[in-house]
Structure formats: C-alpha cells, structure tokens
Amino acid sequence: MPLPARALFAAFSLAVAAASPAAMADNYPAKPVRVIVPVTAGGGVDTAARLIATHLRSELGQTFVVENKPGAGGNIGLDQLAKAPADGYTLAIIPNTMTINHTLMPKLPFDAIKSFAPVVQIGTTPAVLGARADLGPASLKDLVEYAKRNPGKLSYAGCDTGSALHLAGEMFKQQASVDITHVPYKGCSDSVPNVLGGQVDLIFITLTNIAGYVKDGRMRVYAVAADQRTPFAPDLPTGAEQGFPGFNIDIWYGMLAPAGTPREIVDKLNAAVNAILKKPEVQTSLGTSFLTPVGGTPGQFAEKIRTDIERYGAVIKKAGIRIE
C-alpha cells in the first residue's frame, strides 16, 4: 500500500538530515582515516604525525593510519591528498615545504591554497644561524660587519636547496645586505660535519640538528630566526633583538584536508588536535624535537599558509632561485 504524502515527506526529510554535513560530523569518523605524510619515515614530521594519529584514536574513537608518500619535495603525497574525496577520510600532516614549492615549482598539479582545507597548525621550531665555535666574529653585528668588509668570503649551508633553511640564508643576505656564498647540500647530515670541519663557515638549521654541538662547545648560534626567544634555549638571542626585525624563518607542521571537506568535519578535527596539543605528554614528546605546540583555528592556519607563500615567494624571486 503506498505511503501517504505526509509520510513520504517525513521519510525524505529524515534522509536529507542524515546526509547533512552536521549529521556527517556527528558520525565522523565511522571508519579508519588515512593520514598522508609526504616525507620518508623517521624524520620530525613523521614522528609528530604518528604522535598525533595515536592520540586522535583516543579522542575520536577510530584508527588514524599514517602512510608515508615521499618524493618530489613532498608533492607526490600532496597531489594524492588534493585528488582524494573531500569526506574527512584522507588527511595529511605536512611540513611547510608546500608554501615554498608554490613559488619554486609553479607547474604543480595542485594549488597550495585552492586545493586544500587547512585544519590546524601543529607545531613550530625556528631556524637558527650557527657556525663552528672558532669562527672569528663574536656576535651577529660583528659577523655582518665582517661579511661587508669581505664580500663573498664567507659561505653558508642551508641543507636542501630550496628548503626553508636555504631561504633563511637568502633572507638574511637580503636583510643584512651582505654577500655570503651558498654551498648547496642534500640534507643536513653532510652539511653539519662540513661546518665543524671548516669546509663551510655558517649554517642555517634547526636546533634539533646542532643542540649537542652547541652544548659541548663545538658550535655557536649567532641568532634565532624569530621575534621571540625559543623556550628550549632561552639564552640564545634572536635576530630581531640584534637589529633584524622580520628575520623569521620557522619549520612548522600542520594538518590539511582536501578542499571541499565539510566545515563541520574540519572543526571536529581541529578541536581534537587542539585538545591533544594541550596534553603534557604530547608537549613533552614534541619538545624532544624542539617543537612548540601551536594549535589555533583553521582560519589562523590558512592565514599562516598565505603569509608564508608571500614571504617565501618574495625571497625566491629576489634571489632568482630555480629548481630544474
């Protein structure tokens, strides 16, 4: 017997309500969630991603499976995220390489702003300007004066070419108006020993990589590339307090979803990660990599991405950096 029109309308209304974004968020996640990490296993971003994924299971009652998809400077994993269904079941935890590649590699198959829905910034650590302990200049001011008297004599390593650490060197050169030669490396593992051995004079790097050498006196830090001192080494001066305001280069990690992911799901993930970042054990774990928890809203993370694209883009264009 056919249902009355009123009953049909009620059934239709229930079906629509069940499929609404709010209802989807109430039931989310109903199955395991894939978390792409666009770098190899074992590094800082991978460690942070697995930490967050483990705690998300406790917060949201579902498994978050980390999958490493390295290659092409992180672009392989990001391309997979951009092409994934916008349903909250494919996410990525990324380093800020994306904001550099947007200008450095303009022919990418995705757009750093339009292809993704920012969820939350997870953590950040500043770059530092380091050197072997017996390098002559005693302060950042002395270093700049020496570089101006001896153009091209000093050299610096910035780990990977085109990375934030490479751009830290180029930003410093532009702001200090000095000529310092960039010596390219593929990663930090070779560059640090060469700084210690005197083959290269300076290095832009994170404290994670040189803290042991600073502690035992083999390396010094001229400046932290930030406006405020890092809580992990509060005795180290910033570039800003030594006359270089705006010399800010940080390495950060954050969570993205595909563009079009329902805002209710983005907000649910954002609230869960913010809660995780407040846990003392999570803060301690991140601190082992000198990462300061950030958190905040999706809008704040989106603004961070836009700001970094503009800042890095200006440095790349002025320096004429190209990746073939």
N, C-alpha and C positions, 0 to 999 in steps of 0.2 A: 504494500500500500504506500503511495507517495507521501512524503513528509509535507506538512503544511508549510506555506511560505515563511511563516514566522520561525519555524524550527530550522528551515534551511538557512535563513539569515543568521540565526544564532550559531549554527554549526560553522558557517563561513567566517563569522566574526571571531570565533574561538581559534580557527585555523590561522587567520591573519595575525591574531595576537601572539600565537605560539611561534610564528615566524618573524616577529618583530625584533629589532636589534636589542631592545630591553630584555625580551624573553631569552634571546640567544645568550646574552651576557649572564643572565641568571643561571643558565645551564652550563655555561662555559667554565672550564674545559670538560667536555664529555668524553674525550679520548686523548691519547698521548699527543703531546705537542712537540714538533720538530724545531730545534734551535740551531740554526746555521752559524758556524764560527768560520769566517773566511780566511783563516790562517792555520798553520800547522799546529798539531797538539803540543802541549808542554810549555808554551810561552805565557806571557802575562794575561793576554786577553782570553786565552783558552782556560787558564786557571780560574779567572774571575767568572767566566761563563759557566763553568761546571759548579762553582760555588753557588751562584745564583740559581741555576737549574735545580740543584739539590734542595735548596730552601723553598723554591716555588712549589715543589711537590708537597711540602708540608703546608704551605699557605693555601694552595688551591686544590689539593687532593687529587692530583693527576701527575703522570710522569712527563717530565720535560727532557727530551732526548737530544743531547748535543752531537752534532755532526760537523766534523772539520771538512771544509771545502776550500782548501788553499789554492793559490795560483793567480797570476796576473795582478799582483798587488792588491788582492782581496776582491777583485772584480768578478771572478767566477762565482763565488758564493753570493755576492750581492745581486748578480744577474739572476741567479736561481730564486732569490727572495723576491725580486721585482716581478717575476713571472708566476709566482705561487698564488693560489687562491687567497683572496682577502677575507679569510674567515677566522683568523687568530690561531690557526694550527700550524703555521710556518712563521717563525720569527728569526731574528738574527741578533747576535751580540757582536758588536764591531769595534775596532779601533777607529781613530779619526782620520785614517788614510783616505776615506771616501771624500772628505772635504777638500783634500789636496788634489786627488785624481780628477775632480770635477773640472779643474782648470788645466791640469797637466795632461790629461787624456780626454780631449773634447769629443772624441768619436765613440764614447762608450754607449752600449745599447740601453742604458737606463739613465735617468736624471737623478742626481743626489737629492733634489728637493721634491720633484714631482712624483717620483716612483715609490716613495716610502712614507709611512706614517711613523714619525718619531714617538717612542713610548716613554723612555726615561733615560737620562744620563746616569751611569752607574758610579764611575769613579774617575779621578784625575790625578796626574802627577806632573810636576813641571819639569821642563828641560833645565839643565844646568850647563854653564860654561866651565869646563875643567881643564887641567893641564898637569904635567908632571911637576912634582914639588920644587924642583930646582930651576924651573924656568924663571928668568930674571925679574920681570915686573912683579912688584909686590902687591899691587891692587888693580882693580879694574881700570881706574883712572890712569895708572902707570902703564897698563897694558895698551890702552888706547893711544896714549902719547907715544909709546914705543912704536906701535904699528904705523902711526902717522909719520914718524921720522924714518921708518924703514919700510916703505910700501912694497908689498909682495914678498917680504922676507918670512913672515910668519905663515904657517899653514894650519889648517884645521880639518878634522874628520867629523862627519855628521852621520856616521853609519850609512844606511841605504840612501842612494841618490834619489832625490825626490821625496824623501820622507820628511816628517815634521822636524826631525833633528837636523837634517840638511838645511831645511828652510830657516831653522833657528840661526844658523851661521849666516845665511844670506840676509836675514832681517837685521842681525847685529851689524853686519858690514854696512848696510844701508843707513841705519840709525846713527852709527858712530862715524860714518864717512871714512872708513878705513879699507885698505886693500889687503885682504888676507886670502891666501890661496886655498881653494877647496881641494882636498885629496879624497877622491871617491873610494868607498868601500861597499862591500855587500854584507851588511850586518855589522854588529858591534864586536863580534868575537875576535876579529883581526885588528880592528882599529884601536881598541884599548891597549893591547900589548905594544903596538907601534907608538902610541903616545908615551907609554912607560919607557920604551927603548929610545925615544928621541927621534924616531923617523918622521913624526909629525908633532907639531907643537901643542895644538889645542884640540879640544873635542867638545861637541855639543851632544849631550847624552842625558839619560835619567840617572838619578841617584842609585837606583837598583843595581846598575851595572858597575858603579865605581865606589860604592859606600865602603867596601872593605879596604880599598886602596887609600881612600881619604882617611879612614880611621887609623891605618898603620903608617901614615905619613908619606906615602909614595906619590900621592896626588893631592892637588889643592882644587878648590872651587872658587872661581873669581866672582860668579854671580849665579843666582837662581832666576830663571826667566819668568818672573811673576811679580805682581804688585805687593804680595804679602809673603812673608817667610813661610817655608814649609814646616809643619809641626814635627816632621820627622828629623829635621836638622835645623832647629831654630837659631843656631849660631851663624848660619850661612846668610850673608847679605843678598838682597835682591838687586836686580838691575835697576829697578825703579828708584830705590833709595840711594843709588850711586849715580844718578843723573840720566837714566834711560827709561823714563816712564813709557809704557806701551810696549816694552820688550817682554812680551808674554807669549810663551810657547808651551803648551801643555800636551801631554799624551792622555787622551781620555777614551773610555769605553762606554758604549751605550746600547740600548735595545731598540730595534726597528721592527715594524711590521710592514706588510705590503700596503701601498696606497689603497684607500677604499675600505680598509678594515673598520668595522663599526666602532664608533667612538666609545660606546659602552664597554666593548671588549678592551680597547686601548686603555680606558680609565681603570678597568678592573686589574689589568696587568700592572699599570702604573702604581696603583695603591698597594699591590702585593710587593713589588720591588722596593717601594719606599719603606714598607714595614720591615722588609728583610735588611735593608741598609742600616736600620736603627738597632739591629741586634749586636750586642757587644762582641759575640764570637765572630760575626761576619766582619765587623770593623777591624778586629784583630787579624783576621785572615787577609783582608785587603791590605792592611798595614805592612805585612811581610813583603809586599811589592811596592811599598811607599805610595799606595793609592789612598787618597782621601775620598770617602763616600760623598756623593753629590745629591742624587735624587732630584726632587722637584717635579714640576708638571710637564706634560707633553709639549705644551707651548714654550716653556723655558728651554727644553731640549731643542725644539725646532729653531728657536732664535739662536742658540749656540751654534747649530749647524750652519745657518745662514751667515752668521758673523764670521765664522772660520773660513767659509768659502770665499768671502770678500777679502779677508786679511791675507790668506794664503795666495789667493789669486793675484793680488797686487804685488806681493813679493816675487812670485813666479814670473810675472810679466816683466817687472823691472829688471830682474836678474837674467831674463832670457833663458830660463831653464826649459829643456825639452827632453822628453823620454821617447826614444825612437821605437 
